[in-house]
């Protein structure tokens, strides 16, 4: 009996040792895995951080400052997959539309607070069409920061401008009256709020070309003066909206004014059509 009890105690002791050893091994494995994941994640974040570059105003007119416009995240670093569902929805809707007239499409979404983004074909280039109106507005507001009276300057809406509009396919008639003069501020509002091409052409015909080109150069955008068939990508274009939101190119007064005007746009078939009614869209 004594011999049997000794053997049983020995067996119990061995099982206990196995259990304790197993627990310790699991804990050690968890610790090692945590350490590995910590260094792996840190290295990944460091590599991403090293690739994020500041986007600065692209000119040398200043001696002591180098204005910051924002930060550029490299193309292969997108959104840590949190926007995968959004991309899939966009792709699904495009496929569902099955529009035979669709030559291509681009989609670009960016969180203006975090800088993370998602896109599809975001580097494909297109004619900007009416989107060029934002660059025209920014140019006049940039000049107004030095000379506010520019916004009260008046230009006449002439019959030659009407002919200019009529020569562009799909261009709608303007609400401006031939022979009447309008202030730059009024023309900007008509151009943006009503998407008035007459107002756009009057402003473009009278714009300071050096200032207009300078805006594109400053923001790292393609130069409209060097190419008749001007194109721009969805991703490039967003710098105009980003610098307005961040007030990093125009000052706060005119950045706020520009976005306020954009928020009043009457066209409701674009971004506005896809968001809740009370959402303010600029």
C-alpha positions in Angstrom: 0.0 0.0 0.0 2.8 2.4 0.8 4.5 1.7 -2.5 1.2 2.4 -4.5 0.6 5.7 -2.7 4.2 6.9 -3.5 3.6 6.1 -7.2 0.3 8.0 -7.2 1.9 11.0 -5.6 4.7 10.9 -8.1 2.1 10.8 -11.0 0.2 13.8 -9.5 3.4 15.7 -9.1 4.4 15.1 -12.7 1.0 16.3 -14.0 1.3 19.4 -12.0 4.7 20.1 -13.5 3.4 19.6 -17.0 0.5 22.0 -16.5 2.7 24.6 -14.9 5.3 24.3 -17.7 2.6 24.6 -20.3 1.2 27.7 -18.7 4.7 29.2 -18.5 5.4 28.3 -22.1 2.1 30.0 -23.2 3.0 33.1 -21.3 6.5 33.2 -22.7 5.1 32.8 -26.2 2.6 35.6 -25.7 5.4 37.9 -24.4 7.7 37.0 -27.3 4.8 37.5 -29.8 4.0 40.9 -28.2 7.6 42.0 -28.4 7.8 40.9 -32.0 4.6 42.7 -32.9 5.6 45.8 -31.1 8.9 46.1 -33.0 7.3 45.1 -36.3 4.5 47.7 -35.9 7.0 50.3 -34.8 9.2 49.7 -37.8 6.1 49.8 -40.1 4.9 53.1 -38.6 8.5 54.5 -38.8 8.8 53.5 -42.4 5.5 55.1 -43.2 6.4 58.3 -41.2 9.7 58.5 -43.1 7.8 58.5 -46.4 5.3 61.3 -45.4 6.6 64.5 -47.0 5.6 68.1 -46.4 4.1 69.9 -49.3 5.4 73.4 -49.3 4.6 76.5 -51.4 6.6 76.0 -54.6 8.3 79.3 -55.1 11.3 81.2 -53.8 9.8 84.7 -53.2 10.6 84.5 -49.4 14.0 84.7 -47.9 13.3 83.5 -44.3 10.1 81.4 -44.5 9.1 78.2 -46.3 5.3 78.1 -46.1 3.8 74.7 -45.4 0.7 73.7 -47.4 0.1 70.2 -46.0 1.6 66.8 -46.0 1.7 64.2 -48.8 1.2 60.6 -48.0 3.0 58.3 -50.4 0.9 56.5 -53.0 1.5 53.0 -51.6 0.5 54.1 -48.1 -3.3 54.5 -48.1 -5.7 54.0 -45.3 -4.6 50.9 -43.3 -7.6 49.2 -45.0 -10.3 51.1 -43.0 -11.7 52.4 -46.3 -11.9 49.0 -48.1 -15.7 48.9 -47.7 -16.0 52.4 -49.2 -13.8 51.4 -52.2 -15.8 48.3 -52.8 -19.1 50.2 -52.7 -17.8 52.7 -55.3 -16.5 49.9 -57.6 -19.9 48.1 -57.1 -21.9 51.2 -58.0 -19.8 51.9 -61.1 -20.2 48.3 -62.2 -23.9 48.4 -61.5 -24.4 51.5 -63.6 -22.8 49.7 -66.6 -22.7 52.9 -68.5 -21.4 52.2 -72.0 -20.6 55.9 -72.5 -18.2 55.8 -69.5 -14.6 56.1 -70.7 -13.2 56.0 -67.2 -13.7 57.2 -63.7 -11.6 58.4 -60.8 -12.5 58.4 -57.1 -10.5 60.1 -54.3 -11.5 60.4 -50.7 -9.3 62.1 -48.0 -9.9 62.6 -44.3 -9.0 66.3 -43.9 -8.2 65.8 -40.2 -6.1 62.6 -40.3 -4.7 62.8 -43.9 -5.6 59.2 -44.6 -7.1 58.5 -48.0 -8.6 56.0 -50.4 -8.8 56.1 -54.2 -9.4 54.4 -57.4 -7.7 55.6 -60.6 -6.9 58.8 -58.6 -3.8 59.5 -60.9 -5.7 59.4 -64.2 -5.8 62.8 -65.8 -9.0 64.6 -67.1 -9.9 68.0 -68.4 -11.0 69.9 -65.2 -14.0 71.6 -66.9 -16.0 73.6 -64.4 -13.6 72.6 -61.6 -11.1 75.2 -62.9 -13.5 77.8 -61.4 -12.1 77.2 -58.0 -8.5 78.0 -59.1 -9.9 81.2 -60.7 -11.5 82.2 -57.4 -8.4 81.4 -55.4 -6.3 83.6 -57.8 -8.6 86.7 -57.3 -8.7 86.1 -53.5 -4.9 85.8 -53.4 -4.6 89.2 -55.1 -7.3 90.6 -52.8 -5.1 89.8 -49.8 -2.7 92.5 -51.1 -5.3 94.8 -52.7 -8.9 94.2 -51.4 -10.2 96.8 -53.9 -9.7 94.1 -56.7 -13.0 92.6 -55.6 -14.9 95.8 -56.3 -13.4 96.3 -59.7 -16.1 95.9 -62.4 -16.0 94.2 -65.8 -18.5 94.3 -68.6 -20.3 91.2 -69.9 -20.0 91.7 -73.6 -21.5 90.0 -76.7 -18.0 88.6 -77.5 -18.1 86.7 -74.2 -21.5 85.3 -75.2 -20.0 84.1 -78.5 -17.2 82.5 -76.5 -19.7 80.5 -74.4 -21.7 79.5 -77.4 -18.6 78.0 -79.0 -18.2 75.5 -76.2 -20.2 72.3 -76.5 -22.7 71.6 -73.6 -22.2 75.1 -72.2 -25.4 76.6 -70.7 -26.5 80.2 -71.1 -25.4 82.8 -68.6 -27.6 84.7 -66.3 -25.6 87.9 -66.9 -26.9 90.6 -69.1 -25.0 91.8 -72.1 -23.7 95.4 -71.7 -24.0 95.4 -67.9 -21.0 95.6 -65.6 -20.5 93.4 -62.6 -18.0 93.5 -59.7 -15.4 90.8 -59.4 -17.0 89.7 -56.1 -20.4 89.3 -57.8 -18.9 87.5 -60.8 -17.1 85.0 -58.4 -20.3 84.3 -56.6 -22.2 83.7 -59.9 -19.4 81.6 -61.2 -19.3 79.3 -58.2 -22.8 79.3 -56.8 -24.6 79.1 -60.2 -21.8 77.6 -62.1 -22.2 80.5 -64.5 -19.8 80.1 -67.4 -20.4 83.7 -68.5 -19.1 84.9 -65.2 -16.2 82.5 -65.5 -15.2 83.7 -68.9 -15.4 87.4 -67.9 -13.1 86.7 -64.9 -10.7 84.5 -67.0 -10.5 87.1 -69.7 -9.5 89.7 -67.2 -7.4 87.7 -64.9 -3.7 88.5 -64.2 -2.1 85.6 -66.0 1.1 85.7 -63.9 -1.0 85.4 -60.8 -3.1 82.6 -62.2 0.0 80.6 -63.2 1.6 81.4 -59.9 -1.3 79.8 -58.0 -0.7 76.6 -59.9 3.0 76.8 -59.5 2.8 77.5 -55.8 0.5 74.5 -55.2 2.5 72.1 -57.4 -0.3 71.8 -60.0 0.2 71.5 -63.8 0.7 74.8 -65.5 -2.4 75.7 -67.6 -0.4 78.0 -69.8 1.8 75.3 -71.2 -0.9 72.9 -72.5 -3.9 73.7 -74.6 -5.5 70.4 -73.7 -5.1 71.0 -70.0 -5.6 68.0 -67.7 -5.4 67.3 -64.0 -5.8 64.3 -61.8 -8.4 63.9 -59.0 -5.6 63.6 -56.4 -3.8 66.7 -57.7 -7.0 68.7 -57.7 -7.7 68.1 -54.0 -4.8 70.3 -53.0 -7.0 73.3 -53.8 -9.7 72.2 -51.4 -7.1 71.1 -48.7 -5.3 74.4 -48.6 -8.7 76.2 -48.3 -9.8 73.9 -45.4 -6.4 74.3 -43.7 -6.1 78.0 -44.5 -2.5 77.4 -45.5 -2.4 79.3 -48.8 -5.0 82.0 -48.6 -5.3 83.6 -45.2 -8.2 82.6 -42.8 -10.5 85.4 -44.0 -10.4 84.4 -47.7 -10.2 80.7 -47.1 -13.4 80.9 -45.1 -15.0 83.1 -47.7 -14.1 80.7 -50.6 -15.5 77.7 -48.8 -18.6 79.6 -47.7 -19.3 80.5 -51.4 -18.7 76.9 -52.4 -21.2 75.7 -49.8 -23.9 77.7 -51.5 -23.5 76.0 -54.9 -27.0 75.2 -56.4 -25.8 72.2 -58.5 -27.2 69.2 -56.6 -26.4 66.3 -58.8 -22.8 65.7 -57.7 -21.5 65.2 -54.1 -24.5 66.8 -52.7 -26.8 64.1 -54.1 -25.0 61.4 -52.1 -25.1 62.9 -48.6 -27.8 63.6 -46.0 -29.9 66.7 -46.7 -28.6 68.8 -43.8 -24.9 68.1 -44.6 -22.9 71.2 -45.7 -20.9 70.5 -48.8 -18.2 72.8 -50.1 
